[in-house]
């Protein structure tokens, strides 16, 4: 008989989670508490074994109560109990206690954090107890191995398949994974022909029991048989401590494990006496014996040296959503951003300008709320010329109006006043064409003091048609010769004639009206006709 307290057990009693040392020991205990036992009786057993992680079965019963979260807390454990599943009997059946924080749960398991960035997975089951095939063999109801396998598969196959399905992803990580519980079925490692030849197992012969075989096929190892392989000299019976003349004793409570850097160092039967158990607990109140196993985790480098911030088993340096858990890493648009964190799940270009709108529906490049005045595809907050008038916004008197920009030639006319194509792609900044220039002196009328170039200020050309004085000439400010007498308004005012009266010209003579092109033609025609008439007379 040996009494063992592992280093991990003692340390974890004081501290919930420790940084993993070079080699760290972790102990697990599977225990069917027998349904009608009190919470205090169950607590007593758990406290004496003092394992780091405990898998409970038959923890409670309707109306009678039983072990619960408060009992676990009193013992210093984190705790999770499972709802009814295919791998247990009901919602009062299975639970896991852990010295390490429980960070994630499954239908029949939990994920615990052994140390920052280091995790283990623990699954706990209580498979269907009836029909119990060893009893049927004993009673002569099963007479062949094939019959035993078929009956066992029908009884527990669905439950075992369910829990192994939950374990498939954890098993692929290489992290420590444990499956423990009351399997209510012997192991193919125990029911060998050699054992039968000695009279063990009812002398029935070898049976390839499906539950243990399925665990092995999934990559799990039987902790007890790994360190104690002699199925004849060391049967390790857990069913049952209660004596009965026709009882069939067997090993049906197991701890399975898998992990890249995980090894079992010891496994013991926990029970009522030194004759039947390695670790004695008193009083022993269950109709099952328990199993405690100690494991060593080596100092292999962490699976994710850079960490796994979202705990989805995808290392941060390769995780397509490092802050959002997505174990499947789905990325339907293949843009390197996982679907769960991709704002534009179906387009690889995503939101290239980071404004919260996917490119396919984006108004413009930049902040859509700033607008795109010239509809050139650049939002105003990124466009240096919002109105596309050829003048940068910083120098533009009105950056949103293509007809207003600046007056670079200082002619008092906005250089964009005439423009070219408004918001179009051509620049509207044309200083040489920025407004009407009646006298073509390169000064637009708005900035020209003498629009018609007649040497009279626009201020005195009142356009009334009546000459009052040199300060109120009555002339047209846009017509250099208001009365059409071939003398500019400025000349006439300077000479003292009336610029509004074609009969008043400088020097006092009546002005000869200037010939129009048609008048010139008629004059020439008249001269020609007169010449022809003279010739006829001479002849």
C-alpha positions as CSV (number, residue, x, y, z in Angstrom):
1,X,0.0,0.0,0.0
2,X,1.4,3.4,-1.0
3,X,0.2,6.9,0.0
4,X,1.1,9.5,-2.7
5,X,0.9,13.2,-2.8
6,X,2.3,14.6,-6.0
7,X,4.2,17.8,-6.2
8,X,1.5,19.2,-8.5
9,X,-1.2,18.2,-6.0
10,X,0.5,20.0,-3.1
11,X,1.4,23.1,-5.1
12,X,-2.0,23.4,-6.7
13,X,-3.7,23.3,-3.4
14,X,-2.2,26.6,-2.7
15,X,-2.1,28.3,-6.1
16,X,-4.8,27.8,-8.8
17,X,-2.4,27.9,-11.7
18,X,1.5,27.7,-11.8
19,X,3.9,28.3,-14.6
20,X,4.9,24.9,-15.9
21,X,8.3,23.8,-14.6
22,X,10.8,21.8,-16.6
23,X,8.8,18.7,-15.7
24,X,5.4,19.0,-14.1
25,X,3.4,16.3,-12.4
26,X,-0.4,16.3,-12.7
27,X,-2.6,13.8,-11.0
28,X,-6.1,12.6,-12.1
29,X,-8.7,10.6,-10.1
30,X,-11.8,9.0,-11.5
31,X,-14.5,8.2,-9.0
32,X,-18.0,6.8,-9.2
33,X,-19.4,8.2,-5.9
34,X,-22.4,5.9,-5.9
35,X,-25.6,7.9,-6.2
36,X,-27.0,7.7,-2.7
37,X,-23.9,8.7,-0.9
38,X,-23.9,12.1,0.8
39,X,-21.9,15.1,-0.4
40,X,-19.8,15.0,2.8
41,X,-18.9,11.3,2.1
42,X,-17.8,12.1,-1.4
43,X,-15.9,15.2,-0.2
44,X,-14.0,13.0,2.2
45,X,-12.8,10.6,-0.5
46,X,-11.8,13.5,-2.8
47,X,-9.9,15.3,0.0
48,X,-8.0,12.2,1.0
49,X,-6.9,11.3,-2.6
50,X,-6.1,15.0,-3.2
51,X,-5.7,14.8,-7.0
52,X,-5.3,17.8,-9.2
53,X,-8.3,16.9,-11.4
54,X,-11.2,14.7,-10.5
55,X,-13.8,13.0,-12.7
56,X,-17.0,12.3,-10.8
57,X,-19.8,9.9,-11.8
58,X,-23.1,9.5,-9.9
59,X,-22.5,12.7,-8.1
60,X,-26.2,13.3,-7.1
61,X,-29.7,12.0,-7.2
62,X,-33.1,13.6,-7.6
63,X,-34.7,14.7,-4.3
64,X,-31.8,13.3,-2.3
65,X,-29.2,15.9,-3.3
66,X,-25.5,15.2,-3.6
67,X,-22.2,16.7,-4.5
68,X,-22.3,20.2,-6.1
69,X,-20.4,23.3,-6.9
70,X,-20.4,24.6,-3.4
71,X,-18.8,21.4,-2.1
72,X,-16.1,21.6,-4.8
73,X,-15.4,25.2,-3.9
74,X,-15.0,24.2,-0.2
75,X,-12.3,21.8,-1.3
76,X,-10.5,24.5,-3.4
77,X,-11.5,23.2,-6.8
78,X,-12.9,24.8,-9.9
79,X,-16.0,22.9,-11.0
80,X,-18.2,22.0,-13.9
81,X,-21.1,19.6,-14.1
82,X,-22.6,18.3,-17.3
83,X,-26.1,18.2,-18.7
84,X,-27.6,14.9,-19.8
85,X,-25.7,13.5,-22.9
86,X,-25.3,10.3,-24.8
87,X,-22.2,9.6,-22.6
88,X,-23.8,9.9,-19.2
89,X,-27.0,8.8,-17.5
90,X,-28.6,12.2,-16.7
91,X,-27.9,15.8,-15.7
92,X,-27.1,14.8,-12.1
93,X,-24.4,12.3,-13.1
94,X,-21.0,13.6,-14.2
95,X,-18.8,16.5,-13.2
96,X,-15.1,17.6,-13.3
97,X,-13.2,19.2,-10.4
98,X,-10.0,21.0,-11.3
99,X,-7.3,22.8,-9.3
100,X,-6.6,24.6,-12.7
101,X,-8.9,27.2,-14.1
102,X,-11.6,25.9,-16.4
103,X,-11.5,28.1,-19.5
104,X,-13.8,26.2,-21.9
105,X,-16.5,23.5,-21.8
106,X,-17.7,20.7,-24.0
107,X,-20.8,18.5,-23.8
108,X,-18.7,16.0,-21.7
109,X,-15.5,17.8,-21.1
110,X,-13.6,20.9,-20.1
111,X,-10.5,22.7,-21.1
112,X,-8.2,23.7,-18.3
113,X,-5.3,26.1,-18.2
114,X,-2.3,24.4,-16.6
115,X,-0.2,27.6,-16.9
116,X,-0.4,30.7,-19.1
117,X,-0.6,29.4,-22.7
118,X,-0.6,25.7,-21.6
119,X,-3.8,23.8,-21.7
120,X,-5.2,20.3,-21.1
121,X,-8.5,18.7,-22.0
122,X,-10.4,16.5,-19.6
123,X,-13.5,14.4,-20.5
124,X,-15.6,12.5,-18.0
125,X,-18.2,9.8,-18.9
126,X,-20.6,7.3,-17.3
127,X,-21.6,4.9,-20.1
128,X,-24.8,2.8,-20.0
129,X,-24.7,0.1,-17.3
130,X,-27.3,-2.3,-18.7
131,X,-27.3,-4.7,-20.2
132,X,-23.9,-5.6,-18.7
133,X,-22.3,-8.2,-21.0
134,X,-20.1,-9.9,-18.4
135,X,-23.3,-10.8,-16.4
136,X,-24.9,-12.1,-19.6
137,X,-21.8,-14.3,-20.2
138,X,-22.0,-15.5,-16.7
139,X,-25.7,-16.3,-17.1
140,X,-25.1,-18.1,-20.5
141,X,-27.0,-15.5,-22.5
142,X,-23.8,-14.6,-24.5
143,X,-21.8,-17.5,-25.8
144,X,-19.5,-16.0,-28.5
145,X,-17.1,-13.1,-28.7
146,X,-19.0,-11.7,-31.7
147,X,-22.2,-11.7,-29.7
148,X,-20.5,-9.9,-26.8
149,X,-19.0,-7.2,-29.1
150,X,-22.4,-6.7,-30.8
151,X,-24.3,-6.4,-27.5
152,X,-21.6,-4.0,-26.1
153,X,-21.7,-1.8,-29.2
154,X,-25.4,-1.6,-29.1
155,X,-25.3,-0.6,-25.4
156,X,-22.5,1.9,-25.4
157,X,-21.4,2.6,-28.9
158,X,-23.3,5.8,-29.4
159,X,-22.1,7.2,-26.1
160,X,-18.5,6.5,-26.8
161,X,-18.8,7.8,-30.4
162,X,-20.3,11.0,-29.0
163,X,-17.4,11.8,-26.6
164,X,-14.7,10.7,-29.1
165,X,-16.2,13.2,-31.6
166,X,-15.9,16.0,-29.1
167,X,-12.3,15.0,-28.5
168,X,-11.2,14.9,-32.1
169,X,-10.0,18.5,-32.3
170,X,-8.2,18.5,-28.9
171,X,-6.6,15.2,-29.8
172,X,-5.1,16.8,-32.9
173,X,-3.4,19.6,-31.0
174,X,-0.8,17.4,-29.2
175,X,-1.9,19.0,-25.9
176,X,-2.6,16.7,-22.9
177,X,-6.0,15.0,-23.3
178,X,-7.7,12.8,-20.8
179,X,-10.8,10.6,-20.9
180,X,-11.9,9.0,-17.6
181,X,-15.0,7.6,-16.0
182,X,-17.1,4.5,-15.4
183,X,-17.2,2.8,-18.8
184,X,-19.3,-0.1,-17.6
185,X,-17.4,-2.4,-19.9
186,X,-14.2,-4.4,-19.5
187,X,-11.1,-3.7,-21.6
188,X,-9.8,-5.8,-24.5
189,X,-6.4,-5.4,-22.7
190,X,-7.7,-7.5,-19.8
191,X,-9.9,-10.1,-21.6
192,X,-7.1,-11.9,-23.4
193,X,-6.9,-15.6,-24.1
194,X,-3.9,-15.8,-21.7
195,X,-6.1,-14.5,-18.9
196,X,-8.9,-16.8,-19.8
197,X,-6.5,-19.8,-19.7
198,X,-5.9,-19.0,-16.1
199,X,-9.6,-19.0,-15.3
200,X,-9.9,-15.2,-15.3
201,X,-12.8,-13.5,-17.0
202,X,-15.0,-16.5,-16.4
203,X,-12.6,-18.5,-18.6
204,X,-14.6,-17.2,-21.6
205,X,-11.7,-16.4,-23.9
206,X,-10.5,-13.2,-25.6
207,X,-13.0,-10.4,-26.2
208,X,-12.1,-7.4,-28.3
209,X,-14.3,-5.1,-26.2
210,X,-15.4,-2.2,-28.5
211,X,-15.3,0.7,-26.0
212,X,-11.6,0.2,-25.1
213,X,-10.8,-0.7,-28.7
214,X,-12.4,2.6,-29.9
215,X,-10.4,4.6,-27.3
216,X,-7.2,3.0,-28.5
217,X,-8.1,3.6,-32.2
218,X,-8.6,7.3,-31.4
219,X,-5.0,7.4,-30.1
220,X,-5.7,7.1,-26.4
221,X,-3.7,5.0,-24.0
222,X,-4.9,3.1,-20.9
223,X,-3.0,4.7,-18.1
224,X,-3.3,1.7,-15.8
225,X,-2.2,-0.8,-18.4
226,X,0.7,1.4,-19.6
227,X,2.4,1.2,-16.2
228,X,0.9,-2.1,-15.1
229,X,0.7,-4.3,-18.2
230,X,0.2,-7.7,-16.4
231,X,-3.5,-8.4,-16.9
232,X,-3.1,-11.8,-15.1
233,X,-1.1,-11.0,-12.1
234,X,-2.4,-7.5,-11.7
235,X,-6.1,-7.4,-12.8
236,X,-6.8,-4.0,-11.1
237,X,-10.5,-4.7,-10.5
238,X,-12.7,-1.7,-9.8
239,X,-16.1,-3.5,-9.9
240,X,-16.9,-4.1,-7.2
241,X,-15.8,-3.9,-3.5
242,X,-19.2,-5.4,-2.5
243,X,-19.0,-9.2,-2.1
244,X,-21.6,-11.4,-3.7
245,X,-21.5,-15.1,-4.4
246,X,-22.2,-14.8,-8.1
247,X,-20.6,-11.4,-8.7
248,X,-18.4,-10.8,-11.8
249,X,-15.4,-8.7,-10.8
250,X,-13.7,-6.6,-13.4
251,X,-11.8,-3.4,-14.3
252,X,-14.4,-1.0,-15.8
253,X,-13.2,2.4,-14.3
254,X,-10.4,3.8,-16.5
255,X,-8.2,6.8,-17.2
256,X,-7.2,7.2,-20.9
257,X,-4.7,9.8,-22.1
258,X,-2.9,11.3,-25.1
259,X,-0.4,14.0,-25.6
260,X,2.9,14.8,-27.3
261,X,4.8,15.6,-24.2
262,X,2.7,13.6,-21.7
263,X,3.7,10.4,-20.0
264,X,2.0,8.4,-17.2
265,X,4.3,7.6,-14.3
266,X,2.0,5.8,-11.9
267,X,-1.5,4.4,-11.7
268,X,-3.2,3.1,-8.6
269,X,-6.5,1.5,-7.5
270,X,-8.2,3.5,-4.7
271,X,-10.5,1.6,-2.4
272,X,-11.5,0.0,0.9
273,X,-8.5,-2.1,1.9
274,X,-4.9,-2.9,1.4
275,X,-5.8,-6.3,0.0
276,X,-7.8,-4.8,-2.9
277,X,-6.4,-1.3,-3.3
278,X,-3.1,0.6,-3.6
279,X,-4.4,3.7,-1.9
280,X,-6.8,3.1,1.0
281,X,-9.4,5.6,1.9
282,X,-11.5,5.2,5.0
283,X,-14.4,5.0,5.1
284,X,-14.9,3.8,1.5
285,X,-18.5,4.2,0.6
286,X,-18.8,3.5,-3.1
287,X,-19.7,0.3,-4.9
288,X,-16.8,1.1,-7.3
289,X,-13.1,1.4,-6.6
290,X,-11.5,4.5,-8.1
291,X,-8.3,5.0,-10.1
292,X,-5.7,7.7,-9.6
293,X,-2.9,8.2,-12.1
294,X,0.1,10.6,-12.1
295,X,1.4,12.1,-15.3
296,X,4.5,14.0,-16.2
297,X,4.4,16.9,-18.7
298,X,7.8,17.6,-20.2
299,X,9.3,21.0,-20.9
300,X,8.7,20.8,-24.6
301,X,8.3,24.3,-26.2
302,X,4.8,25.6,-26.2
303,X,2.7,24.8,-29.2
304,X,2.4,28.6,-29.7
305,X,5.6,30.4,-28.8
306,X,3.9,33.7,-29.6
307,X,0.7,32.8,-27.7
308,X,-2.8,32.0,-28.6
309,X,-4.7,35.0,-27.4
310,X,-8.2,33.8,-28.3
311,X,-7.6,30.1,-27.2
312,X,-8.8,28.6,-30.5
313,X,-5.7,26.4,-30.9
314,X,-4.5,28.5,-33.8
315,X,-1.3,30.3,-32.8
316,X,-1.5,34.1,-33.0
317,X,1.3,34.3,-35.6
318,X,-0.8,32.3,-38.1
319,X,-4.3,32.9,-36.7
320,X,-6.5,34.6,-39.3
321,X,-8.5,36.1,-36.5
322,X,-6.1,36.4,-33.5
323,X,-8.5,38.1,-31.2
324,X,-11.7,36.1,-32.2
325,X,-11.9,32.4,-31.5
326,X,-12.3,30.4,-34.8
327,X,-10.8,26.9,-34.6
328,X,-12.0,26.2,-38.1
329,X,-10.1,29.2,-39.6
330,X,-12.7,29.6,-42.3
331,X,-11.9,32.3,-44.9
332,X,-14.3,32.0,-47.8
333,X,-12.9,35.0,-49.7
334,X,-9.3,33.8,-49.2
335,X,-8.1,37.2,-48.1
336,X,-6.2,36.0,-45.1
337,X,-8.9,37.3,-42.7
338,X,-11.1,34.7,-41.0
339,X,-14.8,34.9,-41.6
340,X,-15.6,35.7,-38.0
341,X,-13.6,38.9,-38.0
342,X,-13.9,39.8,-41.7
343,X,-16.2,42.8,-42.2
344,X,-16.4,42.0,-45.9
345,X,-16.7,38.2,-45.8
346,X,-17.2,37.7,-49.5
347,X,-14.7,40.1,-51.1
348,X,-11.0,39.8,-50.9
349,X,-10.3,43.6,-51.3
350,X,-12.3,44.1,-48.1
351,X,-12.4,47.7,-46.9
352,X,-9.2,49.0,-48.4
353,X,-9.6,52.5,-47.0
354,X,-10.7,51.4,-43.6
355,X,-13.8,53.5,-43.4
356,X,-16.1,50.7,-42.4
357,X,-17.6,50.2,-45.9
358,X,-16.7,47.2,-48.1
359,X,-15.1,48.3,-51.3
360,X,-17.9,46.9,-53.4
361,X,-20.4,49.4,-51.8
362,X,-17.9,52.1,-50.9
363,X,-18.8,55.6,-52.0
364,X,-15.2,56.6,-52.3
365,X,-11.7,56.0,-51.0
366,X,-11.5,57.6,-47.6
367,X,-14.1,58.6,-45.1
368,X,-17.5,58.2,-46.9
369,X,-19.0,60.7,-44.4
370,X,-16.8,63.5,-45.8
371,X,-18.5,63.1,-49.2
372,X,-17.1,63.1,-52.7
373,X,-17.9,66.5,-54.2
374,X,-16.4,66.0,-57.6
375,X,-17.3,62.2,-57.8
376,X,-13.8,61.3,-58.7
377,X,-13.7,58.3,-56.3
378,X,-11.6,60.1,-53.7
379,X,-13.5,61.1,-50.5
380,X,-13.0,64.8,-49.6
381,X,-10.9,63.9,-46.6
382,X,-8.3,62.3,-48.9
383,X,-8.9,64.4,-52.1
384,X,-6.5,67.4,-52.4
385,X,-8.9,69.2,-54.8
386,X,-12.4,68.4,-53.7
387,X,-14.1,70.4,-56.5
388,X,-11.7,69.4,-59.2
389,X,-11.1,73.0,-60.3
390,X,-7.3,72.7,-60.6
391,X,-6.6,74.6,-57.3
392,X,-5.6,72.6,-54.2
393,X,-8.1,72.9,-51.4
394,X,-5.6,74.8,-49.2
395,X,-5.5,77.7,-51.6
396,X,-9.0,77.5,-52.9
397,X,-11.4,80.2,-51.7
398,X,-14.2,77.7,-51.9
399,X,-13.0,74.1,-52.1
400,X,-16.5,72.7,-52.9
401,X,-17.4,75.1,-55.8
402,X,-15.5,74.7,-59.1
403,X,-16.6,78.3,-60.1
404,X,-14.7,79.8,-57.2
405,X,-11.0,79.3,-56.6
406,X,-8.5,82.3,-56.6
407,X,-7.5,85.4,-58.5
408,X,-3.9,84.8,-59.3
409,X,-3.7,87.6,-61.9
410,X,-5.2,90.1,-59.5
411,X,-7.7,91.3,-62.1
412,X,-10.6,91.2,-59.6
413,X,-12.1,88.2,-61.4
414,X,-12.0,84.7,-59.9
415,X,-9.8,82.6,-62.2
416,X,-12.5,79.9,-62.1
417,X,-15.5,82.1,-62.8
418,X,-15.8,81.0,-66.5
419,X,-14.4,77.5,-66.0
420,X,-14.2,74.6,-68.4
421,X,-16.2,71.6,-67.2
422,X,-17.3,72.3,-63.6
423,X,-16.7,69.2,-61.5
424,X,-15.2,67.4,-64.5
425,X,-11.7,66.2,-65.0
426,X,-10.4,69.4,-66.7
427,X,-9.1,72.3,-64.6
428,X,-11.4,75.3,-64.4
429,X,-8.6,77.6,-63.3
430,X,-8.1,79.8,-66.4
431,X,-6.9,83.3,-65.4
432,X,-6.8,84.4,-69.0
433,X,-10.5,83.6,-69.4
434,X,-12.0,84.5,-66.0
435,X,-14.7,87.0,-67.2
436,X,-16.0,89.4,-69.9
437,X,-13.2,91.7,-71.2
438,X,-15.0,94.3,-73.4
439,X,-11.9,96.2,-74.5
440,X,-9.6,93.1,-74.7
441,X,-7.1,94.6,-72.4
442,X,-6.7,91.4,-70.4
443,X,-8.6,92.9,-67.5
444,X,-12.0,91.5,-66.9
445,X,-14.8,94.0,-66.6
446,X,-15.2,93.3,-63.0
447,X,-11.7,94.5,-62.3
448,X,-11.3,97.0,-65.2
449,X,-12.0,100.7,-64.3
450,X,-12.6,101.4,-68.0
451,X,-14.5,98.4,-69.5
452,X,-14.7,99.8,-73.0
453,X,-11.3,101.4,-73.2
454,X,-12.6,104.8,-74.2
455,X,-10.5,106.6,-71.6
456,X,-13.5,107.4,-69.5
457,X,-13.9,105.8,-66.1
458,X,-16.9,103.5,-65.8
459,X,-18.0,105.6,-62.8
460,X,-18.7,108.6,-65.0
461,X,-20.3,106.8,-67.9
462,X,-23.8,106.7,-66.5
463,X,-25.5,105.4,-69.6
464,X,-28.3,108.0,-69.5
465,X,-27.8,109.3,-73.0
466,X,-27.5,112.8,-71.7
467,X,-24.2,114.6,-71.3
468,X,-24.2,116.6,-68.1
469,X,-20.5,117.0,-67.4
470,X,-17.2,115.2,-67.5
471,X,-18.3,113.5,-64.3
472,X,-21.7,112.4,-65.7
473,X,-21.2,111.8,-69.4
474,X,-24.4,109.8,-70.0
475,X,-22.4,107.5,-72.2
476,X,-22.5,103.6,-72.4
477,X,-19.6,102.2,-70.3
478,X,-19.5,99.2,-72.6
479,X,-19.5,101.1,-75.9
480,X,-16.3,103.2,-76.6
481,X,-18.2,105.4,-79.2
482,X,-21.7,105.8,-77.8
483,X,-23.1,108.0,-80.6
484,X,-21.3,106.1,-83.4
485,X,-19.6,109.2,-84.9
486,X,-16.2,107.6,-85.1
487,X,-14.9,109.5,-82.2
488,X,-14.4,107.8,-78.9
489,X,-16.4,109.0,-76.0
490,X,-13.2,110.0,-74.3
491,X,-12.0,112.0,-77.3
492,X,-15.3,113.9,-77.5
493,X,-15.4,114.7,-73.8
494,X,-11.8,115.9,-74.1
495,X,-12.7,118.1,-77.2
496,X,-15.8,119.5,-75.7
497,X,-18.3,117.8,-78.1
498,X,-21.3,115.8,-77.0
499,X,-20.4,112.0,-77.0
500,X,-24.1,111.2,-77.1
501,X,-24.9,113.3,-80.2
502,X,-23.6,112.1,-83.6
503,X,-23.9,115.6,-85.0
504,X,-21.6,117.0,-82.4
505,X,-18.0,116.1,-83.1
506,X,-14.6,117.6,-82.1
507,X,-13.8,120.7,-84.1
508,X,-17.5,121.7,-84.6
509,X,-18.0,119.9,-88.0
510,X,-20.7,117.4,-88.6
511,X,-19.2,114.1,-88.7
512,X,-19.3,112.0,-91.9
513,X,-20.9,108.8,-90.9
514,X,-18.7,105.9,-91.3
515,X,-19.7,103.6,-94.2
516,X,-20.9,100.2,-93.3
517,X,-19.7,97.3,-95.5
518,X,-23.0,97.4,-97.4
519,X,-22.8,101.2,-97.8
520,X,-19.2,100.8,-99.2
521,X,-20.5,98.3,-101.7
522,X,-23.3,100.6,-102.8
523,X,-20.8,103.5,-103.2
524,X,-18.5,101.5,-105.4
525,X,-21.5,100.2,-107.5
526,X,-22.7,103.8,-108.0
527,X,-19.2,104.9,-109.2
528,X,-19.1,102.0,-111.6
529,X,-22.5,102.8,-113.1
530,X,-21.6,106.4,-113.5
531,X,-18.4,105.5,-115.4
532,X,-20.4,103.2,-117.7
533,X,-22.9,106.0,-118.5
534,X,-20.0,108.4,-119.4
535,X,-18.5,105.9,-121.8
536,X,-21.8,105.4,-123.6
537,X,-22.2,109.1,-124.1
538,X,-18.7,109.4,-125.6
539,X,-19.5,106.7,-128.1
